[in-house]
Amino acid sequence: MIKNRIYLFGDSITYGQLVSNHLTWATTLAIMLDEHSPDDLKFTIQNTGVNGNTTRQALERLRYDVTSHKPDFVSVQFGMNDCNYWETDFIHPRVSHGAFAANLEEIVLKVLASGAKHCFIGTNHPSNKGAFKHIDTITYDESNAAYNELIRMVYKKLKHEDLPVTLIDNERNWIEYLSQNEQVGLKDLLLEDGIHLSTKGHELYSDYAVNIMFSKIIASEK
């Protein structure tokens, strides 16, 4: 019997902050793999999302939380903390554009070097946080969108090197979904803070991101 280790590596969007565990997209993935995978396949799914984490902090815990366990598949999703501008950082993002791209690439390369068969790289959904009180040159939502472009750039570079990576473009999926469902607004998919997923937001992740991961994982084991 083949037993695969799947690690979900990210921040509060992966962890499922402020939503009951059984309603998160991570739990949906675990249930799908348990209930709908072939009898000769078994999976261990570990959620290693940490609230508030940037890619800089993620690199520090990558070995302990993920690569030391020899994962077979890893989902990587960061950026919504990296893109934030704290007043104490003197009008600089928590992690600069260049550092974020380098950190994300290093995370994926180390995951693959540890023996992972495949790595999923996620962009972040659109946010609805709005303006910063201490900066008038950029909004949180504009910064989030810019970091999503950096994620796509890193993915294209890794894909060009023929590495086993898949982009899960949550941002573009949400934009398309909202354009096709005018009765649903962005506020319906997010909690009051304009960042974290509501139950409906987790459902949308499940319908898109989880299905991509599930299909790829099952197909790779046939």
Secondary structure, DSSP 8 states (H G I E B T S, - for coil): -EEEEEEEEESHHHHTTTS-GGGSHHHHHHHHHHHHS-TTEEEEEEE---TT--HHHHHHHHHHHTGGG--SEEEEE--TTTT-B-GGGSS-BSS-HHHHHHHHHHHHHHHHHTT-SEEEEE--------B-SS-SS-BHHHHHHHHHHHHHHHHHHHHHTT-SEEEE-HHHHHHHHHHH-TT--HHHHB-TTSSSB-HHHHHHHIIIIIHHHHHHHHHHT-
